[in-house]
Amino acid sequence: MSLPSLSLLLSFASPFANKVMKSARYLDIPLEYIEEAPYDSTERLLSANPLSKVPALLIGAWPDGGSPEPQTIFDSAVICHTLEQLAQQVGRSQELLPARGPGRWRALRDEALCDGISEAALLLTIEGRRPPEQQSESWQERWQAAIWRGLADLDQRQDEIAAGAALPRIALGAALDYLDLRHADRIDWRSRHPALEALALRP
């Protein structure tokens, strides 16, 4: 069985798009990249996601059976889980998450934790683009504190996470990449948590 055509609407700076791209490479699934600026709310993006957010995955019709209708999927976690199912349907051996049980629950929790770090970092970016007189120092402090707590939790459990599923480590790699891209001046995570560099998975 062959894969359907898969197109990813994305902003290359997005940590969530980065997470999906890394996951697709890990699963050896080819994606077409279509860059979209979420704030432009183009017709193509809105038809894929009425929230005007990236990433969004466009799934074409299966070439040799399966779902006959194209579909759209959004939210990075949902997209990654969908890509894993697609990979399994065509016989790929790589897995992002355990199939069931406590191992899966722990992996989903850690994926959500890494996504939360990315979300807090993204909110910091957005707040920093507001006029200085409109920026909230208290919110910026809150988001930075959340990032540091999340990184500390991952660092404390690095052996457990390293022995676990791939997706949390991929999500961590995407979060760290984004911190380097947008917040290297204020969140020097390497000085406090250098072990996270090796823990992150960057296919």
Contact map, one row per residue, 1 for C-alpha under 8 A:
11100000000000000000000000000000000000000000000000000000000000010000000000000000000000001100000000000000000000000000000000000000000000000000000000000000000000000000000000000000000000000000000000000000000
11110000000000000000000000000000000000000000000000000000000001110000000000000000000000000100000000000000000000000000000000000000000000000000000000000000000000000000000000000000000000000000000000000000000
11111000000000000000000000000000000000000000000000000000000001100000000000000000000001000100000000000000000000000000000000000000000000000000000000000000000000000000000000000000000000000000000000000000000
01111100000000000000000000000000000000000000000000000000001111100000000000000000000000000000000000000000000000000000000000000000000000000000000000000000000000000000000000000000000000000000000000000000000
00111110000000000000000000000010000000000000000000000000001111000000000000000000000000000000000000000000000000000000000000000000000000000000000000000000000000000000000000000000000000000000000000000000000
00011111000000000000000000000111000000000000000000000000111100000000000000000000000000000000000000000000000000000000000000000000000000000000000000000000000000000000000000000000000000000000000000000000000
00001111100000000000000000000011110000000000000000000000111000000000000000000000000000000000000000000000000000000000000000000000000000000000000000000000000000000000000000000000000000000000000000000000000
00000111110000000000000000000011110000000000000000000011110000000000000000000000000000000000000000000000000000000000000000000000000000000000000000000000000000000000000000000000000000000000000000000000000
00000011111000000000000000000000111100000000100000000111110000000000000000000000000000000000000000000000000000000000000000000000000000000000000000000000000000000000000000000000000000000000000000000000000
00000001111101001000000000000000111110000000000000000111000000000000000000000000000000000000000000000000000000000000000000000000000000000000000000000000000000000000000000000000000000000000000000000000000
00000000111111001000000000000000001111000000000000000110000000000000000000000000000000000000000000000000000000000000000000000000000000000000000000000000000000000000000000000000000000000000000000000000000
00000000011111001100000000000000001000000000000000000000000000000000000000000000000000000000000000000000000000000000000000000000000000000000000000000000000000000000000000000000000000000000000000000000000
00000000001111101100000000000000000000000000000000000000000000000000000000000000000000000000000000000000000000000000000000000000000000000000000000000000000000000000000000000000010000000000000000000000000
00000000011111111100000000000000000000000000000000000100000000000000000000000000000000000000000000000000000000000000000000000000000000000000000000000000000000000000000000000000010000000000000000000000000
00000000000011111110000000000000000000000000000000000000000000000000000000000000000000000000000000000000000000000000010000000000000000000000000000000000000000000000000000000110110000000000000000000000000
00000000000001111111000000000000000000000000000000000110000000000000000000010000000000000000000000000000000000000010010000000000000000000000000000000000000000000000000000000100000000000000000000000000000
00000000011111111111100000000000000000000000000000000110000000000000000000010000000000000000000000000000000000000000000000000000000000000000000000000000000000000000000000000000000000000000000000000000000
00000000000111111111110000000000000000000000000000000000000000000000000000000000000000000000000000000000000000000000000000000000000000000000000000000000000000000000000000000100000000000000000000000000000
00000000000000111111111000000000000000000000000000000000000000000000000000010000000000000000000000000000000000000000000000000000000000000000000000000000000000000000000001101100000000000000000000000000000
00000000000000011111111100000000000000000000000000000010000000000000000000010011000000000000000000000000000000000000000000000000000000000000000000000000000000000000000000000000000000000000000000000000000
00000000000000001111111110000000000000000000000000000000000000000000000000000000000000000000000000000000000000000000000000000000000000000000000000000000000000000000000000000000000000000000000000000000000
00000000000000000111111111000000000000000000000000000000000000000000000000000000000000000000000000000000000000000000000000000000000000000000000000000000000000000000000001000000000000000000000000000000011
00000000000000000011111111100000000000000000000000000000000000000000000000000001000000000000000100000000000000000000000000000000000000000000000000000000000000000000001001000000000000000000000000000000001
00000000000000000001111111111110000000000000000000000000000000000000000000000001001000000000000000000000000000000000000000000000000000000000000000000000000000000000000000000000000000000000000000000000000
00000000000000000000111111111100000000000000000000000000000000000000000000000000000000000000000000000000000000000000000000000000000000000000000000000000000000000000000000000000000000000000000000000000001
00000000000000000000011111111000000000000000000000000000000000000000000000000000000000000000010000000000000000000000000000000000000000000000000000000000000000000000000000000000000000000000000000000000001
00000000000000000000001111111000000000000000000000000000000000000000000000000000001100100001011100000000000000000000000000000000000000000000000000000000000000000000000000000000000000000000000000000000000
00000000000000000000000111111100000000000000000000000000000000000000000000000000000000000000000000000000000000000000000000000000000000000000000000000000000000000000000000000000000000000000000000000000000
00000000000000000000000111111110000000000000000000000000000000000000000000000000001000100000000000000000000000000000000000000000000000000000000000000000000000000000000000000000000000000000000000000000000
00000100000000000000000110011111000000000000000000000000000000000000000000000000000000000000000000000000000000000000000000000000000000000000000000000000000000000000000000000000000000000000000000000000000
00001111000000000000000100001111100000000000000000000000000000000000000000000000000000000000000000000000000000000000000000000000000000000000000000000000000000000000000000000000000000000000000000000000000
00000111000000000000000000000111110000000000000000000000000000000000000000000000000000000000000000000000000000000000000000000000000000000000000000000000000000000000000000000000000000000000000000000000000
00000011110000000000000000000011111000000000000000000000000000000000000000000000000000000000000000000000000000000000000000000000000000000000000000000000000000000000000000000000000000000000000000000000000
00000011110000000000000000000001111100000000000000000000000000000000000000000000000000000000000000000000000000000000000000000000000000000000000000000000000000000000000000000000000000000000000000000000000
00000000111100000000000000000000111110000000000000000000000000000000000000000000000000000000000000000000000000000000000000000000000000000000000000000000000000000000000000000000000000000000000000000000000
00000000111000000000000000000000011111010100100000000100000000000000000000000000000000000000000000000000000000000000000000000000000000000000000000000000000000000000000000000000000000000000000000000000000
00000000011000000000000000000000001111111000000000000000000000000000000000000000000000000000000000000000000000000000000000000000000000000000000000000000000000000000000000000000000000000000000000000000000
00000000001000000000000000000000000111111100100000011100000000000000000000000000000000000000000000000000000000000000000000000000000000000000000000000000000000000000000000000000000000000000000000000000000
00000000000000000000000000000000000011111000000000010000000000000000000000000000000000000000000000000000000000000000000000000000000000000000000000000000000000000000000000000000000000000000000000000000000
00000000000000000000000000000000000111111100000000000000000000000000000000000000000000000000000000000000000000000000000000000000000000000000000000000000000000000000000000000000000000000000000000000000000
00000000000000000000000000000000000011111110110000010000000000000000000000000000000000000000000000000000000000000000000000000000000000000000000000000000000000000000000000000000000000000000000000000000000
00000000000000000000000000000000000101011111110000000000000000000000000000000000000000000000000000000000000000000000000000000000000000000000000000000000000000000000000000000000000000000000000000000000000
00000000000000000000000000000000000000001111111000000000000000000000000000000000000000000000000000000000000000000000000000000000000000000000000000000000000000000000000000000000000000000000000000000000000
00000000000000000000000000000000000000000111111100000000000000000000000000000000000000000000000000000000000000000000000000000000000000000000000000000000000000000000000000000000000000000000000000000000000
00000000100000000000000000000000000101001111111111011001000000000000000000000000000000000000000000000000000000000000000000000000000000000000000000000000000000000000000000000000000000000000000000000000000
00000000000000000000000000000000000000001111111111110000000000000000000000000000000000000000000000000000000000000000000000000000000000000000000000000000000000000000000000000000000000000000000000000000000
00000000000000000000000000000000000000000011111111000000000000000000000000000000000000000000000000000000000000000000000000000000000000000000000000000000000000000000000000000000000000000000000000000000000
00000000000000000000000000000000000000000001111111000001110000000000000111000000000000000000000000000000000000000000000000000000000000000000000000000000000000000000000000000000000000000000000000000000000
00000000000000000000000000000000000000000000111111111001000000000000000111000000000000000000000000000000000000000000000000000000000000000000000000000000000000000000000000000000000000000000000000000000000
00000000000000000000000000000000000000000000111111111000000000000000000000000000000000000000000000000000000000000000000000000000000000000000000000000000000000000000000000000000000000000000000000000000000
00000000000000000000000000000000000000000000010011111000000000000000000000000000000000000000000000000000000000000000000000000000000000000000000000000000000000000000000000000000000000000000000000000000000
00000000000000000000000000000000000001101000110011111100000000000000000000000000000000000000000000000000000000000000000000000000000000000000000000000000000000000000000000000000000000000000000000000000000
00000000000000000000000000000000000001000000100011111111000000000000000000000000000000000000000000000000000000000000000000000000000000000000000000000000000000000000000000000000000000000000000000000000000
00000000111001011000000000000000000101000000000000011111000000000000000001100000000000000000000000000000000000000000000000000000000000000000000000000000000000000000000000000000000000000000000000000000000
00000001111000011001000000000000000000000000000000001111100000000000000001110000000000000000000000000000000000000000000000000000000000000000000000000000000000000000000000000000000000000000000000000000000
00000001110000000000000000000000000000000000100110001111110000000000000111110010000000000000000000000000000000000000000000000000000000000000000000000000000000000000000000000000000000000000000000000000000
00000111100000000000000000000000000000000000000100000011111000000000000111000010000000000000000000000000000000000000000000000000000000000000000000000000000000000000000000000000000000000000000000000000000
00000111100000000000000000000000000000000000000100000001111100000000011110000000000000000000000000000000000000000000000000000000000000000000000000000000000000000000000000000000000000000000000000000000000
00011110000000000000000000000000000000000000000000000000111110000000011110000000000000000000000000000000000000000000000000000000000000000000000000000000000000000000000000000000000000000000000000000000000
00011100000000000000000000000000000000000000000000000000011111000000111000000000000000000000000000000000000000000000000000000000000000000000000000000000000000000000000000000000000000000000000000000000000
00011000000000000000000000000000000000000000000000000000001111100111110000000000000000000000000000000000000000000000000000000000000000000000000000000000000000000000000000000000000000000000000000000000000
01111000000000000000000000000000000000000000000000000000000111111111000000000000000000000000000000000000000000000000000000000000000000000000000000000000000000000000000000000000000000000000000000000000000
01110000000000000000000000000000000000000000000000000000000011111000000000000000000000000000000000000000000000000000000000000000000000000000000000000000000000000000000000000000000000000000000000000000000
11000000000000000000000000000000000000000000000000000000000001111100000000000000000000000000000000000000000000000000000000000000000000000000000000000000000000000000000000000000000000000000000000000000000
00000000000000000000000000000000000000000000000000000000000001111111000000000000000000000000000000000000000000000000000000000000000000000000000000000000000000000000000000000000000000000000000000000000000
00000000000000000000000000000000000000000000000000000000000011011111000000000000000000000000000000000000000000000000000000000000000000000000000000000000000000000000000000000000000000000000000000000000000
00000000000000000000000000000000000000000000000000000000000011001111110000000000000000000000000000000000000000000000000000000000000000000000000000000000000000000000000000000000000000000000000000000000000
00000000000000000000000000000000000000000000000000000000000011001111110000000000000000000000000000000000000000000000000000000000000000000000000000000000000000000000000000000000000000000000000000000000000
00000000000000000000000000000000000000000000000000000000000110000011111000000000000000000000000000000000000000000000000000000000000000000000000000000000000000000000000000000000000000000000000000000000000
00000000000000000000000000000000000000000000000000000000011110000011111100000000000000000000000000000000000000000000000000000000000000000000000000000000000000000000000000000000000000000000000000000000000
00000000000000000000000000000000000000000000000000000000011100000000111110000000000000000000000000000000000000000000000000000000000000000000000000000000000000000000000000000000000000000000000000000000000
00000000000000000000000000000000000000000000000110000001111000000000011111000000000000000000000000000000000000000000000000000000000000000000000000000000000000000000000000000000000000000000000000000000000
00000000000000000000000000000000000000000000000110000001111000000000001111100110000000000000000000000000000000000000000000000000000000000000000000000000000000000000000000000000000000000000000000000000000
00000000000000000000000000000000000000000000000110000111100000000000000111110110000000000000000000000000000000000000000000000000000000000000000000000000000000000000000000000000000000000000000000000000000
00000000000000000000000000000000000000000000000000000111000000000000000011111110000000000000000000000000000000000000000000000000000000000000000000000000000000000000000000000000000000000000000000000000000
00000000000000011011000000000000000000000000000000000011000000000000000001111111000000000000000000000000000000000000000000000000000000000000000000000000000000000000000000000000000000000000000000000000000
00000000000000000000000000000000000000000000000000000000000000000000000000111111100000000000000000000000000000000000000000000000000000000000000000000000000000000000000000000000000000000000000000000000000
00000000000000000000000000000000000000000000000000000000000000000000000011111111110000000000000000000000000000000000000000000000000000000000000000000000000000000000000000000000000000000000000000000000000
00000000000000000001000000000000000000000000000000000001100000000000000011111111111000000000000000000000000000000000000000000000000000000000000000000000000000000000000000000000000000000000000000000000000
00000000000000000001001100000000000000000000000000000000000000000000000000011111111100000000000000000000000000000000000000000000000000000000000000000000000000000000000000000000000000000000000000000000000
00000000000000000000000000000000000000000000000000000000000000000000000000001111111110000000000100000000000000000000000000000000000000000000000000000000000000000000000000000000000000000000000000000000000
00000000000000000000000000000000000000000000000000000000000000000000000000000111111111000000000000000000000000000000000000000000000000000000000000000000000000000000000000000000000000000000000000000000000
00000000000000000000000100101000000000000000000000000000000000000000000000000011111111100000000000000000000000000000000000000000000000000000000000000000000000000000000000000000000000000000000000000000000
00000000000000000000000000100000000000000000000000000000000000000000000000000001111111110000001100000000000000000000000000000000000000000000000000000000000000000000000000000000000000000000000000000000000
00000000000000000000000000000000000000000000000000000000000000000000000000000000111111111000000000000000000000000000000000000000000000000000000000000000000000000000000000000000000000000000000000000000000
00100000000000000000000000000000000000000000000000000000000000000000000000000000011111111100000000000000000000000000000000000000000000000000000000000000000000000000000000000000000000000000000000000000000
00000000000000000000000000101000000000000000000000000000000000000000000000000000001111111111110000000000000000000000000000000000000000000000000000000000000000000000000000000000000000000000000000000000000
00000000000000000000000000000000000000000000000000000000000000000000000000000000000111111111100000000000000000000000000000000000000000000000000000000000000000000000000000000000000000000000000000000000000
10000000000000000000000000000000000000000000000000000000000000000000000000000000000011111111000000000000000000000000000000000000000000000000000000000000000000000000000000000000000000000000000000000000000
11100000000000000000000000000000000000000000000000000000000000000000000000000000000001111111000000000000000000000000000000000000000000000000000000000000000000000000000000000000000000000000000000000000000
00000000000000000000000000000000000000000000000000000000000000000000000000000000000000111111100000000000000000000000000000000000000000000000000000000000000000000000000000000000000000000000000000000000000
00000000000000000000000000100000000000000000000000000000000000000000000000000000000000111111110000000000000000000000000000000000000000000000000000000000000000000000000000000000000000000000000000000000000
00000000000000000000000000000000000000000000000000000000000000000000000000000000000000110011111000000000000000000000000000000000000000000000000000000000000000000000000000000000000000000000000000000000000
00000000000000000000000001100000000000000000000000000000000000000000000000000000000000100001111100000000000000000000000000000000000000000000000000000000000000000000000000000000000000000000000000000000000
00000000000000000000000000100000000000000000000000000000000000000000000000000000000100000000111111000000000000000000000000000000000000000000000000000000000000000000110000000000000000000000000000000000000
00000000000000000000001000100000000000000000000000000000000000000000000000000000100100000000011111000000000000000000000000000000000000000000000000000000000000000000111000000000000000000000000000000000000
00000000000000000000000000000000000000000000000000000000000000000000000000000000000000000000001111100001001100000000000000000000000000000000000000000000000000000000111000000000000000000000000000000000000
00000000000000000000000000000000000000000000000000000000000000000000000000000000000000000000001111111011001000000000000000000000000000000000000000000000000000000000100000000000000000000000000000000000000
00000000000000000000000000000000000000000000000000000000000000000000000000000000000000000000000011111001000000000000000000000000000000000000000000000000000000000000000000000000000000000000000000000000000
00000000000000000000000000000000000000000000000000000000000000000000000000000000000000000000000001111111100000000000000000000000000000000000000000000000000000000000000000000000000000000000000000000000000
00000000000000000000000000000000000000000000000000000000000000000000000000000000000000000000000001111111100000000000000000000000000000000000000000000000000000000000000000000000000000000000000000000000000
00000000000000000000000000000000000000000000000000000000000000000000000000000000000000000000000000011111110000000000000000000000000000000000000000000000000000000000000000000000000000000000000000000000000
00000000000000000000000000000000000000000000000000000000000000000000000000000000000000000000000001011111111000000000000000000000000000000000000000000000000000000001100000000000000000000000000000000000000
00000000000000000000000000000000000000000000000000000000000000000000000000000000000000000000000011111111111100000000000000000000000000000000000000000000000000000000100000000000000000000000000000000000000
00000000000000000000000000000000000000000000000000000000000000000000000000000000000000000000000000011111111110000000000000000000000000000000000000000000000000000000000000000000000000000000000000000000000
00000000000000000000000000000000000000000000000000000000000000000000000000000000000000000000000000000111111111000000000000000000000000000000000000000000000000000000000000000000000000000000000000000000000
00000000000000000000000000000000000000000000000000000000000000000000000000000000000000000000000011000011111111100000000000000000000000000000000000000000000000000001101100000000000000000000000000000000000
00000000000000000000000000000000000000000000000000000000000000000000000000000000000000000000000010000001111111110000000000000000000000000000000000000000000000000000000100000000000000000000000000000000000
00000000000000000000000000000000000000000000000000000000000000000000000000000000000000000000000000000000111111111000000000000000000000000000000000000000000000000000000000000000000000000000000000000000000
00000000000000000000000000000000000000000000000000000000000000000000000000000000000000000000000000000000011111111100000000000000000000000000000000000000000000000000000100000000000000000000000000000000000
00000000000000000000000000000000000000000000000000000000000000000000000000000000000000000000000000000000001111111110000000000000000000000000000000000000000000000000001110110000000000000000000000000000000
00000000000000000000000000000000000000000000000000000000000000000000000000000000000000000000000000000000000111111111000000000000000000000000000000000000000000000000000000000000000000000000000000000000000
00000000000000000000000000000000000000000000000000000000000000000000000000000000000000000000000000000000000011111111100000000000000000000000000000000100000000000000000000000000000000000000000000000000000
00000000000000000000000000000000000000000000000000000000000000000000000000000000000000000000000000000000000001111111110000000000000000000000000000000100000000000000000100110010000000000000000000000000000
00000000000000010000000000000000000000000000000000000000000000000000000000000000000000000000000000000000000000111111111000000000000000000000000000000000000000000000000000110010000000000000000000000000000
00000000000000000000000000000000000000000000000000000000000000000000000000000000000000000000000000000000000000011111111100000000000000000000000000100000000000000000000000000000000000000000000000000000000
00000000000000000000000000000000000000000000000000000000000000000000000000000000000000000000000000000000000000001111111110000000000000000000000001100110000000000000000000000010000000000000000000000000000
00000000000000110000000000000000000000000000000000000000000000000000000000000000000000000000000000000000000000000111111111000000000000000000000000000000000000000000000000000110011000000000000000000000000
00000000000000000000000000000000000000000000000000000000000000000000000000000000000000000000000000000000000000000011111111100000000000000000000000000000000000000000000000000000000000000000000000000000000
00000000000000000000000000000000000000000000000000000000000000000000000000000000000000000000000000000000000000000001111111110000000000000000001101100000000000000000000000000000000000000000000000000000000
00000000000000000000000000000000000000000000000000000000000000000000000000000000000000000000000000000000000000000000111111111000000000000000001100100000000000000000000000000000011000100000000000000000000
00000000000000000000000000000000000000000000000000000000000000000000000000000000000000000000000000000000000000000000011111111100000000000000000000000000000000000000000000000000000000000000000000000000000
00000000000000000000000000000000000000000000000000000000000000000000000000000000000000000000000000000000000000000000001111111110000000000000001000000000000000000000000000000000000000000000000000000000000
00000000000000000000000000000000000000000000000000000000000000000000000000000000000000000000000000000000000000000000000111111111000000000001001100000000000000000000000000000000000000000000000000000000000
00000000000000000000000000000000000000000000000000000000000000000000000000000000000000000000000000000000000000000000000011111111100000000000000000000000000000000000000000000000000001100000000000000000000
00000000000000000000000000000000000000000000000000000000000000000000000000000000000000000000000000000000000000000000000001111111110000000000000000000000000000000000000000000000000000000000000000000000000
00000000000000000000000000000000000000000000000000000000000000000000000000000000000000000000000000000000000000000000000000111111110000110001000000000000000000000000000000000000000000000000000000000000000
00000000000000000000000000000000000000000000000000000000000000000000000000000000000000000000000000000000000000000000000000011111111100100000000000000000000000000000000000000000000000000000000000000000000
00000000000000000000000000000000000000000000000000000000000000000000000000000000000000000000000000000000000000000000000000001111111000000000000000000000000000000000000000000000000000000000000000000000000
00000000000000000000000000000000000000000000000000000000000000000000000000000000000000000000000000000000000000000000000000000111111101100000000000000000000000000000000000000000000000000000000000000000000
00000000000000000000000000000000000000000000000000000000000000000000000000000000000000000000000000000000000000000000000000000001111111100000000000000000000000000000000000000000000000000000000000000000000
00000000000000000000000000000000000000000000000000000000000000000000000000000000000000000000000000000000000000000000000000000001011111100000000000000000000000000000000000000000000000000000000000000000000
00000000000000000000000000000000000000000000000000000000000000000000000000000000000000000000000000000000000000000000000000000000001111100000000000000000000000000000000000000000000000000000000000000000000
00000000000000000000000000000000000000000000000000000000000000000000000000000000000000000000000000000000000000000000000000000000011111110000000000000000000000000000000000000000000000000000000000000000000
00000000000000000000000000000000000000000000000000000000000000000000000000000000000000000000000000000000000000000000000000000011011111111000000000000000000000000000000000000000000000000000000000000000000
00000000000000000000000000000000000000000000000000000000000000000000000000000000000000000000000000000000000000000000000000000010000001111111000000000000000000000000000000000000000000000000000000000000000
00000000000000000000000000000000000000000000000000000000000000000000000000000000000000000000000000000000000000000000000000000000000000111111100000000000000000000000000000000000000000000000000000000000000
00000000000000000000000000000000000000000000000000000000000000000000000000000000000000000000000000000000000000000000000000000000000000011111110000000000000000000000000000000000000000000000000000000000000
00000000000000000000000000000000000000000000000000000000000000000000000000000000000000000000000000000000000000000000000000000000000000011111111000000000000000000000000000000000000000000000000000000000000
00000000000000000000000000000000000000000000000000000000000000000000000000000000000000000000000000000000000000000000000000010010000000011111111100000000000000000000000000000000000000000000000000000000000
00000000000000000000000000000000000000000000000000000000000000000000000000000000000000000000000000000000000000000000000000000000000000001111111110000000000000000000000000000000000000000000000000000000000
00000000000000000000000000000000000000000000000000000000000000000000000000000000000000000000000000000000000000000000000000000000000000000111111111000000000000000000000000000000000000000000000000000000000
00000000000000000000000000000000000000000000000000000000000000000000000000000000000000000000000000000000000000000000000110110000000000000011111111100000000000000000000000000000000000000000000000000000000
00000000000000000000000000000000000000000000000000000000000000000000000000000000000000000000000000000000000000000000000110010000000000000001111111110000000000000000000000000000000000000010000000000000000
00000000000000000000000000000000000000000000000000000000000000000000000000000000000000000000000000000000000000000000000000000000000000000000111111111000000000000000000000000000000000000000000000000000000
00000000000000000000000000000000000000000000000000000000000000000000000000000000000000000000000000000000000000000000100100000000000000000000011111111100000000000000000000000000000000000000000000000000000
00000000000000000000000000000000000000000000000000000000000000000000000000000000000000000000000000000000000000000001100110000000000000000000001111111110000000000000000000000000000000000000000000000000000
00000000000000000000000000000000000000000000000000000000000000000000000000000000000000000000000000000000000000000000000000000000000000000000000111111111000000000000000000000000000000000000000000000000000
00000000000000000000000000000000000000000000000000000000000000000000000000000000000000000000000000000000000000000000000000000000000000000000000011111111100000000000000000000000000000000000000000000000000
00000000000000000000000000000000000000000000000000000000000000000000000000000000000000000000000000000000000000001100100000000000000000000000000001111111110000000000000000000000000000000000000000000000000
00000000000000000000000000000000000000000000000000000000000000000000000000000000000000000000000000000000000000000000100000000000000000000000000000111111111000000000000000000000000000000000100010000000000
00000000000000000000000000000000000000000000000000000000000000000000000000000000000000000000000000000000000000000000000000000000000000000000000000011111111100000000000000000000000000000000000010000000000
00000000000000000000000000000000000000000000000000000000000000000000000000000000000000000000000000000000000000000000000000000000000000000000000000001111111110000000000000000000000000000000000000000000000
00000000000000000000000000000000000000000000000000000000000000000000000000000000000000000000000000000000000000000000000000000000000000000000000000000111111111001000000000000000000000000000000000010000000
00000000000000000000000000000000000000000000000000000000000000000000000000000000000000000000000000000000000000000000000000000000000000000000000000000011111111000000000000000000000000000000000010110000000
00000000000000000000000000000000000000000000000000000000000000000000000000000000000000000000000000000000000000000000000000000000000000000000000000000001111111000000000000000000000000000000000000000000000
00000000000000000000000000000000000000000000000000000000000000000000000000000000000000000000000000000000000000000000000000000000000000000000000000000000111111111000000000000000000000000000000000000000000
00000000000000000000000000000000000000000000000000000000000000000000000000000000000000000000000000000000000000000000000000000000000000000000000000000000011111111100000000000000000000000000000000110010000
00000000000000000000000000000000000000000000000000000000000000000000000000000000000000000000000000000000000000000000000000000000000000000000000000000000000011111110000000000000000000000000000000000000000
00000000000000000000000000000000000000000000000000000000000000000000000000000000000000000000000000000000000000000000000000000000000000000000000000000000000011111111000000000000000000000000000000000000000
00000000000000000000000000000000000000000000000000000000000000000000000000000000000000000000000000000000000000000000000000000000000000000000000000000000010011111111100110000000000000000000000000000010000
00000000000000000000000000000000000000000000000000000000000000000000000000000000000000000000000000000000000000000000000000000000000000000000000000000000000001111111100010000000000000000000000000000010000
00000000000000000000000000000000000000000000000000000000000000000000000000000000000000000000000000000000000000000000000000000000000000000000000000000000000000111111100000000000000000000000000000000000000
00000000000000000000000000000000000000000000000000000000000000000000000000000000000000000000000000000010001000000000000000000000000000000000000000000000000000011111110000000000000000000000000000000000000
00000000000000000000000000000000000000000000000000000000000000000000000000000000000000000000001111000011001000000000000000000000000000000000000000000000000000001111111110000000000000000000000000000000000
00000000000000000000000000000000000000000000000000000000000000000000000000000000000000000000001110000000000000000000000000000000000000000000000000000000000000000001111111000000000000000000000000000000100
00000000000000000000001000000000000000000000000000000000000000000000000000000000000000000000000110000000001000100000000000000000000000000000000000000000000000000000111111100000000000000000000000000000000
00000000000000000000000000000000000000000000000000000000000000000000000000000000000000000000000000000000001101100100000000000000000000000000000000000000000000001000111111110000000000000000000000000000000
00000000000000000000000000000000000000000000000000000000000000000000000000000000000000000000000000000000000000100000000000000000000000000000000000000000000000001100111111111000000000000000000000000011100
00000000000000000010011000000000000000000000000000000000000000000000000000000000000000000000000000000000000000000000000000000000000000000000000000000000000000000000011111111100000000000000000000000001111
00000000000000000010000000000000000000000000000000000000000000000000000000000000000000000000000000000000000000100110000000000000000000000000000000000000000000000000001111111110000000000000000000000001100
00000000000000000000000000000000000000000000000000000000000000000000000000000000000000000000000000000000000000100110000000000000000000000000000000000000000000000000000111111111000000000000000000000001100
00000000000000000010000000000000000000000000000000000000000000000000000000000000000000000000000000000000000000000000000000000000000000000000000000000000000000000000000011111111100000000000000000000001110
00000000000000110110000000000000000000000000000000000000000000000000000000000000000000000000000000000000000000000000010000000000000000000000000000000000000000000000000001111111110000000000000000000000010
00000000000000100000000000000000000000000000000000000000000000000000000000000000000000000000000000000000000000000110110000000000000000000000000000000000000000000000000000111111111000000000000000000000000
00000000000000000000000000000000000000000000000000000000000000000000000000000000000000000000000000000000000000000000000000000000000000000000000000000000000000000000000000011111111100000000000000000000000
00000000000000100000000000000000000000000000000000000000000000000000000000000000000000000000000000000000000000000000000000000000000000000000000000000000000000000000000000001111111110000000000000000000000
00000000000011100000000000000000000000000000000000000000000000000000000000000000000000000000000000000000000000000000010010000000000000000000000000000000000000000000000000000111111111100000000000000000000
00000000000000000000000000000000000000000000000000000000000000000000000000000000000000000000000000000000000000000000010010000000000000000000000000000000000000000000000000000011111111110010000000000000000
00000000000000000000000000000000000000000000000000000000000000000000000000000000000000000000000000000000000000000000000000000000000000000000000000000000000000000000000000000001111111110000000000000000000
00000000000000000000000000000000000000000000000000000000000000000000000000000000000000000000000000000000000000000000000000000000000000000000000000000000000000000000000000000000111111110000000000000000000
00000000000000000000000000000000000000000000000000000000000000000000000000000000000000000000000000000000000000000000000000001000000000000000000000000000000000000000000000000000011111110000000000000000000
00000000000000000000000000000000000000000000000000000000000000000000000000000000000000000000000000000000000000000000000010001000000000000000000000000000000000000000000000000000011111111110000000000000000
00000000000000000000000000000000000000000000000000000000000000000000000000000000000000000000000000000000000000000000000000000000000000000000000000000000000000000000000000000000001111111111000000000000000
00000000000000000000000000000000000000000000000000000000000000000000000000000000000000000000000000000000000000000000000000000000000000000000000000000000000000000000000000000000000000111111000000000000000
00000000000000000000000000000000000000000000000000000000000000000000000000000000000000000000000000000000000000000000000000000000000000000000000000000000000000000000000000000000000000111111000000000000000
00000000000000000000000000000000000000000000000000000000000000000000000000000000000000000000000000000000000000000000000000000000000000000000000100000000000000000000000000000000001000111111100000000000000
00000000000000000000000000000000000000000000000000000000000000000000000000000000000000000000000000000000000000000000000000000000000000000000000000000000000000000000000000000000000000011111111100000000000
00000000000000000000000000000000000000000000000000000000000000000000000000000000000000000000000000000000000000000000000000000000000000000000000000000010000000000000000000000000000000000011111111000000000
00000000000000000000000000000000000000000000000000000000000000000000000000000000000000000000000000000000000000000000000000000000000000000000000000000000000000000000000000000000000000000001111111111000000
00000000000000000000000000000000000000000000000000000000000000000000000000000000000000000000000000000000000000000000000000000000000000000000000000000000000000000000000000000000000000000001111111000000000
00000000000000000000000000000000000000000000000000000000000000000000000000000000000000000000000000000000000000000000000000000000000000000000000000000000000000000000000000000000000000000001111111000000000
00000000000000000000000000000000000000000000000000000000000000000000000000000000000000000000000000000000000000000000000000000000000000000000000000000011001000000000000000000000000000000000111111110000000
00000000000000000000000000000000000000000000000000000000000000000000000000000000000000000000000000000000000000000000000000000000000000000000000000000000000000000000000000000000000000000000111111111000000
00000000000000000000000000000000000000000000000000000000000000000000000000000000000000000000000000000000000000000000000000000000000000000000000000000000001001000000000000000000000000000000010011111110000
00000000000000000000000000000000000000000000000000000000000000000000000000000000000000000000000000000000000000000000000000000000000000000000000000000000011001000000000000000000000000000000010011111111000
00000000000000000000000000000000000000000000000000000000000000000000000000000000000000000000000000000000000000000000000000000000000000000000000000000000000000000000000000000000000000000000010001111111000
00000000000000000000000000000000000000000000000000000000000000000000000000000000000000000000000000000000000000000000000000000000000000000000000000000000000000000000000000000000000000000000000000111111100
00000000000000000000000000000000000000000000000000000000000000000000000000000000000000000000000000000000000000000000000000000000000000000000000000000000000001001100000010000000000000000000000000111111100
00000000000000000000000000000000000000000000000000000000000000000000000000000000000000000000000000000000000000000000000000000000000000000000000000000000000000000000000011111000000000000000000000011111110
00000000000000000000000000000000000000000000000000000000000000000000000000000000000000000000000000000000000000000000000000000000000000000000000000000000000000000000010011111000000000000000000000000111111
00000000000000000000010000000000000000000000000000000000000000000000000000000000000000000000000000000000000000000000000000000000000000000000000000000000000000000000000001001100000000000000000000000001111
00000000000000000000011011000000000000000000000000000000000000000000000000000000000000000000000000000000000000000000000000000000000000000000000000000000000000000000000001000000000000000000000000000000111
